[in-house]
Amino acid sequence: MSAARQVVVEADGGSRGNPGPAGYGAVVIDPATGEPLAETAEYIGVATNNVAEYRGLIAGLTAAKALFPDAGDALRVHVRMDSKLVVEQMSGRWKIKHPDMKPLAARAAAVLPPSSVTYEWIPRAQNKHADRLANEAMDAGRDGRQWEASASTAVLDAPARTPSTLPPVQGPPGDQVAGAAKARAALAAARGAADTLFPVPDTAVPAAPVSAPAPGQPAGTASEKAGVPQTGWGSAPDLGAPATLVLLRHGETALTPEKRFSGSGGTDPELSATGRGQAERAAGHFAALGTVQEIVSSPLRRCRETAAAVAGRLGLDVRIDEGLRETDFGAWEGLTFGEVRERYADDLTAWLASPDTAPTGGGESFAEVAERVAAARDRIVARSAGRTVLLVTHVTPIKTLVRLALGAPPEALFRMELSAASISTVAHYADGNASVRLLNDTSHLR
């Protein structure tokens, strides 16, 4: 019988253009020592980021299997990636609907028995080794050659690894309950008090105890060393500067006051005169604050016009992200809720009861919207640690971002109010935790 063997695979992929020249990288790591056992990378021509990430996963799993060909079912592989899409789909929590992804996911699942592989989402900053390999592969493709292991310097950029930096998974990747439990436990340990500010219920996900300060942090004050309990947030461990997402709903259109369904499958209306005024007041608000460093918008006209007003005042460009568009409401586009109830009563009842039910006529379910919105969030958060990014988008994407940050169920979407041109804010930390800081603020419009 083969002896059990455990390894970690870190994988990544990228595309310069999405789609554009693409490549992947993967490294197999010994979790006992933190040492890299194998590296692989390849330039794959023109492809999307998601295709490149899946190719990186397949290569990493294949490399791990090749290292221990006699291990059989005794081989255990823990995959760490900064692609929430790949991690969630391969973990079975998200459906795979894109036709290009299905065969790649099937290839990845066929490399090793599914029971032998576990998945964990990590922030991009913790995936530097694989990211560097992917970029080396893309650089090689740009120069008309393929990546060569002998010329790689990716290991020099890799973060120092010890057994403690490769923990077992303690919840779903990006799980807010697990992240919050870790933060509460860290706060309690830092304060040294049995009576914590946020008591952890028995049903919470257990968190690893904190026995030492974070790298680069002081060992503690004299009072801490003497056993005097610390109070207040000042004693909390440093979770790093968050990526702060400021969520601006677009200004009014002609459909807004009538509360008509207005998604991505309708007429794509422009801002009304009222909406343009709201956009200008929002622009003045952000200009006075001076905190926004990047603007990302839904591709729909009402958001692009709102974003343009803010960008003009701040001197910034606007990046378009398809993941931020509103739900496609199918045959309900342009109708009021009452009109939908009158014409499609059974479909509306089913839609209200299940996030997996789509509107009449081939629209999008809330589950489908949540998948693409979460993917857009992860793309933005991965590149935005310590930065403030303004997302100009719609009711459903904003409510979804808030819901996911809170770890709330899908029905929470029906329990939030979002006014036109309102502002909400969510901060995302490197440990996967999130903090909702503002919801439906309209003070700038008064």
C-alpha positions as CSV (number, residue, x, y, z in Angstrom):
1,M,0.0,0.0,0.0
2,S,1.4,3.4,-1.0
3,A,2.4,5.8,1.8
4,A,0.3,8.9,2.2
5,R,1.8,12.0,0.7
6,Q,0.5,15.6,1.0
7,V,1.5,18.5,-1.3
8,V,0.3,22.0,-1.9
9,V,-0.3,23.3,-5.4
10,E,-0.4,27.1,-6.1
11,A,-1.6,28.0,-9.6
12,D,-2.4,31.1,-11.5
13,G,-3.1,32.3,-15.0
14,G,-3.3,35.6,-16.8
15,S,-4.2,37.3,-20.0
16,R,-2.9,40.7,-21.3
17,G,-6.1,41.9,-22.9
18,N,-8.7,39.3,-21.6
19,P,-8.8,37.8,-24.2
20,G,-5.2,38.4,-25.2
21,P,-1.8,36.9,-25.0
22,A,-2.1,34.5,-22.1
23,G,-0.1,32.1,-19.9
24,Y,-0.2,30.1,-16.7
25,G,2.1,29.1,-13.9
26,A,2.0,26.5,-11.1
27,V,4.2,25.4,-8.3
28,V,4.1,22.2,-6.2
29,I,5.1,22.8,-2.6
30,D,6.1,20.5,0.3
31,P,3.8,21.7,3.2
32,A,6.2,20.3,5.8
33,T,9.1,22.5,4.7
34,G,7.6,25.1,2.5
35,E,10.1,24.2,-0.3
36,P,9.0,24.2,-4.0
37,L,9.2,20.7,-5.4
38,A,8.3,21.5,-9.1
39,E,7.5,24.5,-11.2
40,T,5.6,24.6,-14.5
41,A,4.5,27.4,-16.8
42,E,3.4,27.9,-20.4
43,Y,2.5,30.5,-22.9
44,I,-0.9,29.4,-24.4
45,G,-1.6,32.1,-27.1
46,V,-4.7,34.2,-27.1
47,A,-7.1,33.3,-24.3
48,T,-9.1,34.7,-21.4
49,N,-8.0,35.0,-17.8
50,N,-10.4,32.2,-16.7
51,V,-9.1,29.8,-19.4
52,A,-5.5,30.6,-18.3
53,E,-6.3,30.0,-14.7
54,Y,-7.9,26.6,-15.4
55,R,-4.9,25.7,-17.5
56,G,-2.7,26.6,-14.6
57,L,-4.7,24.4,-12.2
58,I,-4.6,21.4,-14.7
59,A,-0.8,21.8,-15.0
60,G,-0.3,22.1,-11.3
61,L,-2.3,18.9,-10.5
62,T,-0.5,17.1,-13.3
63,A,2.9,18.1,-11.9
64,A,1.9,16.9,-8.5
65,K,0.7,13.6,-9.8
66,A,3.9,13.2,-11.8
67,L,6.1,13.8,-8.7
68,F,4.5,10.8,-6.9
69,P,3.4,8.4,-9.6
70,D,3.2,5.5,-7.2
71,A,1.1,7.3,-4.5
72,G,-2.2,6.5,-6.2
73,D,-5.2,7.3,-4.0
74,A,-2.8,8.1,-1.1
75,L,-1.8,11.4,-2.7
76,R,-3.5,14.4,-1.1
77,V,-3.3,17.8,-2.9
78,H,-4.4,21.1,-1.4
79,V,-4.9,23.7,-4.2
80,R,-4.4,27.4,-3.4
81,M,-5.5,30.0,-6.0
82,D,-6.5,33.6,-6.1
83,S,-9.3,32.9,-8.6
84,K,-12.6,32.7,-6.7
85,L,-14.3,31.5,-9.9
86,V,-12.0,28.4,-10.2
87,V,-12.0,27.6,-6.5
88,E,-15.8,27.9,-6.1
89,Q,-16.5,25.9,-9.3
90,M,-14.1,23.1,-8.6
91,S,-15.4,22.9,-5.0
92,G,-18.9,22.4,-6.4
93,R,-20.4,25.5,-4.9
94,W,-20.9,27.4,-8.2
95,K,-22.4,26.0,-11.4
96,I,-20.2,25.9,-14.4
97,K,-22.2,27.5,-17.3
98,H,-19.6,28.9,-19.6
99,P,-19.0,26.5,-22.5
100,D,-15.3,27.2,-22.5
101,M,-15.0,26.4,-18.8
102,K,-16.8,23.0,-18.7
103,P,-14.2,20.9,-20.6
104,L,-11.4,22.6,-18.6
105,A,-13.1,21.8,-15.3
106,A,-13.6,18.2,-16.4
107,R,-9.9,17.9,-17.4
108,A,-8.9,19.2,-14.0
109,A,-11.3,16.9,-12.1
110,A,-9.9,13.9,-14.1
111,V,-6.3,14.4,-13.1
112,L,-6.8,13.0,-9.6
113,P,-9.7,11.5,-7.7
114,P,-12.0,14.3,-6.5
115,S,-11.6,13.1,-2.9
116,S,-7.9,13.6,-3.1
117,V,-8.0,17.4,-3.9
118,T,-9.2,20.3,-1.7
119,Y,-9.4,24.0,-2.7
120,E,-8.7,27.2,-0.9
121,W,-9.0,30.8,-2.1
122,I,-6.1,33.1,-1.2
123,P,-5.4,36.8,-1.8
124,R,-3.3,37.5,-4.8
125,A,-0.4,38.8,-2.6
126,Q,-0.1,35.2,-1.3
127,N,0.1,33.7,-4.8
128,K,3.2,35.6,-6.0
129,H,5.2,32.5,-7.0
130,A,2.5,31.2,-9.4
131,D,1.7,34.7,-10.6
132,R,5.4,35.4,-11.5
133,L,5.6,32.1,-13.4
134,A,2.5,33.0,-15.4
135,N,4.0,36.4,-16.2
136,E,7.3,34.8,-17.2
137,A,5.3,32.6,-19.6
138,M,3.6,35.6,-21.1
139,D,6.8,37.5,-21.4
140,A,8.3,34.5,-23.2
141,G,5.4,34.3,-25.6
142,R,5.8,38.0,-26.3
143,D,9.4,37.3,-27.4
144,G,8.4,34.4,-29.6
145,R,9.6,31.6,-27.3
146,Q,8.4,29.3,-24.6
147,W,9.1,29.4,-20.9
148,E,12.1,27.5,-19.7
149,A,12.4,26.4,-16.1
150,S,16.2,26.9,-16.1
151,A,15.7,30.6,-16.8
152,S,13.0,31.2,-14.2
153,T,13.5,33.5,-11.2
154,A,10.0,33.2,-9.9
155,V,11.1,31.5,-6.7
156,L,13.0,34.7,-5.7
157,D,9.7,36.6,-5.6
158,A,7.9,33.9,-3.7
159,P,6.9,34.8,-0.1
160,A,8.9,32.9,2.6
161,R,6.9,29.7,3.4
162,T,6.8,27.8,6.7
163,P,4.5,25.1,7.8
164,S,2.4,27.7,9.6
165,T,1.7,29.6,6.4
166,L,0.1,26.6,4.8
167,P,-2.9,26.0,7.1
168,P,-5.8,23.6,6.5
169,V,-9.0,25.1,5.2
170,Q,-11.3,26.2,8.0
171,G,-14.3,27.1,5.9
172,P,-15.3,27.8,2.3
173,P,-12.9,30.1,0.4
174,G,-13.8,33.7,1.2
175,D,-16.4,32.6,3.8
176,Q,-17.3,35.6,5.9
177,V,-18.4,33.5,8.9
178,A,-15.0,31.9,9.0
179,G,-13.2,35.1,8.4
180,A,-15.1,36.9,11.1
181,A,-14.5,34.1,13.6
182,K,-10.8,34.3,13.0
183,A,-10.8,38.1,13.5
184,R,-12.8,37.8,16.7
185,A,-10.4,35.1,18.1
186,A,-7.4,37.3,17.1
187,L,-8.9,40.3,18.9
188,A,-9.6,38.2,22.0
189,A,-6.0,36.9,22.0
190,A,-4.5,40.3,21.5
191,R,-6.6,41.8,24.4
192,G,-5.9,38.8,26.6
193,A,-9.4,38.9,28.0
194,A,-11.9,36.1,28.6
195,D,-14.8,38.5,28.1
196,T,-14.5,39.4,24.4
197,L,-16.0,42.3,22.6
198,F,-17.6,39.9,20.1
199,P,-18.4,36.6,21.9
200,V,-18.1,33.7,19.5
201,P,-21.2,31.5,19.5
202,D,-20.8,27.7,19.8
203,T,-21.9,27.3,16.1
204,A,-19.1,29.6,14.8
205,V,-16.3,28.1,12.7
206,P,-13.3,27.5,15.1
207,A,-10.3,29.6,14.5
208,A,-6.7,28.8,15.1
209,P,-5.3,30.5,18.2
210,V,-2.9,33.4,17.8
211,S,0.2,32.7,19.7
212,A,2.6,35.2,18.3
213,P,2.5,38.7,16.8
214,A,2.3,39.1,13.0
215,P,5.7,39.5,11.2
216,G,7.0,43.0,11.6
217,Q,4.7,43.8,14.6
218,P,6.0,44.6,18.1
219,A,5.9,41.9,20.6
220,G,3.6,44.0,22.9
221,T,3.7,46.8,25.4
222,A,5.0,46.4,28.9
223,S,1.4,46.3,30.3
224,E,0.6,43.4,27.9
225,K,3.6,41.5,28.9
226,A,2.6,42.0,32.5
227,G,-0.8,40.5,31.9
228,V,-2.8,43.7,32.0
229,P,-5.8,43.4,29.6
230,Q,-5.8,45.8,26.7
231,T,-9.0,47.5,25.6
232,G,-10.2,49.1,22.4
233,W,-9.4,48.4,18.8
234,G,-5.8,49.7,19.1
235,S,-4.7,46.3,20.4
236,A,-6.2,44.4,17.4
237,P,-3.8,42.6,15.0
238,D,-3.0,44.4,11.8
239,L,-5.1,42.8,9.0
240,G,-3.5,45.1,6.4
241,A,-5.1,47.9,4.5
242,P,-8.4,46.8,2.9
243,A,-9.6,47.3,-0.6
244,T,-12.4,49.8,-0.1
245,L,-15.2,49.5,-2.6
246,V,-17.5,52.5,-2.8
247,L,-20.8,51.4,-4.4
248,L,-22.6,54.2,-6.3
249,R,-26.0,53.4,-7.8
250,H,-26.6,55.3,-11.1
251,G,-28.8,58.3,-11.2
252,E,-32.4,58.2,-12.2
253,T,-33.7,57.4,-15.6
254,A,-37.3,57.8,-16.9
255,L,-38.1,54.3,-15.6
256,T,-36.8,54.9,-12.0
257,P,-39.6,56.9,-10.5
258,E,-42.2,54.5,-11.9
259,K,-40.3,51.6,-10.3
260,R,-40.2,49.6,-13.5
261,F,-37.9,46.6,-14.0
262,S,-34.9,48.0,-15.8
263,G,-32.1,45.5,-16.3
264,S,-29.5,44.6,-18.9
265,G,-32.1,43.1,-21.3
266,G,-34.1,46.2,-21.9
267,T,-33.8,49.5,-23.7
268,D,-30.6,50.7,-21.9
269,P,-32.1,54.1,-21.0
270,E,-30.1,57.3,-20.5
271,L,-30.1,59.5,-17.3
272,S,-33.1,61.8,-17.0
273,A,-32.5,65.5,-16.1
274,T,-33.0,64.5,-12.5
275,G,-30.5,61.7,-12.9
276,R,-27.9,64.0,-14.4
277,G,-28.3,66.4,-11.5
278,Q,-27.8,63.5,-9.1
279,A,-24.6,62.4,-10.9
280,E,-23.2,65.9,-10.7
281,R,-23.9,66.1,-7.0
282,A,-22.3,62.7,-6.5
283,A,-19.3,64.0,-8.5
284,G,-19.0,67.0,-6.2
285,H,-19.2,64.8,-3.1
286,F,-16.3,62.6,-4.3
287,A,-14.3,65.6,-5.4
288,A,-14.5,67.1,-1.9
289,L,-13.6,63.8,-0.3
290,G,-10.6,63.2,-2.6
291,T,-10.4,59.5,-1.7
292,V,-11.4,57.7,-4.8
293,Q,-8.4,56.4,-6.8
294,E,-10.1,54.3,-9.5
295,I,-13.6,54.2,-11.1
296,V,-15.1,51.0,-12.5
297,S,-18.5,51.0,-14.2
298,S,-21.2,48.7,-15.5
299,P,-21.4,48.9,-19.3
300,L,-25.0,50.1,-19.3
301,R,-25.5,53.7,-20.4
302,R,-27.0,55.1,-17.1
303,C,-23.9,53.9,-15.2
304,R,-21.4,55.1,-17.8
305,E,-23.0,58.6,-17.8
306,T,-23.0,58.7,-14.0
307,A,-19.4,57.5,-13.9
308,A,-18.3,60.0,-16.5
309,A,-19.7,62.9,-14.4
310,V,-17.6,61.7,-11.4
311,A,-14.5,60.9,-13.6
312,G,-14.6,64.4,-15.1
313,R,-14.4,66.0,-11.7
314,L,-11.7,63.7,-10.4
315,G,-9.5,63.5,-13.6
316,L,-9.8,59.7,-13.7
317,D,-10.5,57.2,-16.5
318,V,-13.4,54.8,-16.3
319,R,-12.8,51.1,-16.5
320,I,-15.8,49.0,-17.7
321,D,-16.5,45.6,-16.1
322,E,-19.2,43.5,-17.6
323,G,-19.7,41.7,-14.3
324,L,-21.3,44.9,-12.8
325,R,-24.3,45.1,-15.2
326,E,-27.8,44.8,-13.9
327,T,-29.8,41.6,-13.9
328,D,-31.4,40.6,-17.2
329,F,-35.1,40.6,-16.3
330,G,-36.3,38.9,-19.5
331,A,-39.9,39.5,-20.4
332,W,-40.3,41.7,-17.3
333,E,-38.2,44.5,-18.7
334,G,-40.0,47.8,-18.6
335,L,-42.9,46.5,-16.5
336,T,-43.9,47.5,-13.0
337,F,-44.1,44.9,-10.2
338,G,-47.9,45.0,-10.4
339,E,-47.9,44.4,-14.1
340,V,-45.6,41.4,-13.7
341,R,-47.9,40.1,-11.0
342,E,-50.9,40.4,-13.3
343,R,-49.3,38.8,-16.4
344,Y,-46.8,36.3,-14.9
345,A,-48.1,35.5,-11.4
346,D,-46.8,32.0,-11.1
347,D,-43.3,32.9,-12.5
348,L,-43.1,35.9,-10.1
349,T,-44.0,33.8,-7.1
350,A,-41.3,31.2,-8.0
351,W,-38.8,34.0,-8.6
352,L,-39.4,35.5,-5.2
353,A,-39.1,32.1,-3.5
354,S,-35.8,30.9,-5.1
355,P,-32.6,32.6,-6.1
356,D,-32.2,29.9,-8.8
357,T,-35.3,30.9,-10.6
358,A,-35.0,33.2,-13.6
359,P,-37.6,35.8,-14.7
360,T,-40.0,34.9,-17.5
361,G,-38.4,34.7,-21.0
362,G,-34.9,33.6,-20.3
363,G,-33.7,36.3,-17.9
364,E,-31.0,35.8,-15.2
365,S,-31.6,34.2,-11.8
366,F,-30.2,35.9,-8.7
367,A,-27.8,33.0,-8.3
368,E,-26.3,33.7,-11.8
369,V,-26.0,37.4,-11.0
370,A,-24.3,36.6,-7.7
371,E,-21.7,34.4,-9.5
372,R,-20.6,37.1,-12.0
373,V,-20.8,39.9,-9.5
374,A,-18.6,37.9,-7.0
375,A,-16.1,37.2,-9.8
376,A,-16.0,41.0,-10.7
377,R,-15.5,41.8,-7.0
378,D,-12.6,39.4,-6.7
379,R,-10.9,40.8,-9.8
380,I,-11.1,44.3,-8.4
381,V,-10.2,43.4,-4.8
382,A,-7.2,41.4,-5.9
383,R,-5.6,44.5,-7.4
384,S,-6.8,47.1,-5.0
385,A,-5.4,46.4,-1.5
386,G,-5.0,49.8,0.3
387,R,-7.0,51.6,-2.4
388,T,-10.4,53.1,-2.7
389,V,-12.3,52.1,-5.8
390,L,-15.7,53.6,-6.9
391,L,-18.0,51.0,-8.5
392,V,-20.8,52.6,-10.5
393,T,-23.5,50.0,-10.8
394,H,-27.1,48.9,-10.2
395,V,-29.5,47.8,-7.5
396,T,-29.0,44.1,-7.7
397,P,-25.1,44.1,-8.0
398,I,-24.9,46.5,-5.0
399,K,-27.3,44.5,-2.9
400,T,-25.4,41.4,-3.8
401,L,-22.0,42.8,-2.8
402,V,-23.5,43.9,0.5
403,R,-25.2,40.5,1.1
404,L,-22.1,38.5,0.3
405,A,-20.0,40.7,2.6
406,L,-22.5,40.1,5.5
407,G,-22.8,36.4,4.7
408,A,-26.5,37.0,4.5
409,P,-29.0,34.6,2.7
410,P,-30.3,35.4,-0.8
411,E,-33.6,36.7,0.6
412,A,-31.7,39.6,2.1
413,L,-31.9,41.2,-1.4
414,F,-35.6,41.9,-0.7
415,R,-34.8,43.6,2.6
416,M,-32.5,46.4,1.5
417,E,-33.5,49.8,0.1
418,L,-31.3,51.5,-2.5
419,S,-32.1,54.9,-3.8
420,A,-31.0,56.3,-7.1
421,A,-27.4,57.8,-6.8
422,S,-27.1,56.4,-3.2
423,I,-23.7,55.4,-1.8
424,S,-22.8,52.2,0.0
425,T,-19.3,51.1,1.1
426,V,-17.7,47.7,1.8
427,A,-14.1,47.1,2.8
428,H,-12.4,43.8,1.9
429,Y,-9.4,42.5,3.9
430,A,-6.6,40.2,2.9
431,D,-7.9,37.4,5.2
432,G,-11.2,37.2,3.3
433,N,-13.2,39.1,5.9
434,A,-15.3,42.1,4.9
435,S,-16.8,45.1,6.6
436,V,-20.0,46.9,5.5
437,R,-19.4,50.5,6.4
438,L,-22.2,52.4,4.7
439,L,-25.6,51.6,3.1
440,N,-27.9,53.7,1.0
441,D,-26.4,57.1,2.0
442,T,-28.2,60.0,0.1
443,S,-26.9,62.9,2.2
444,H,-24.9,64.2,-0.8
445,L,-28.1,64.7,-2.7
446,R,-29.8,67.1,-0.2
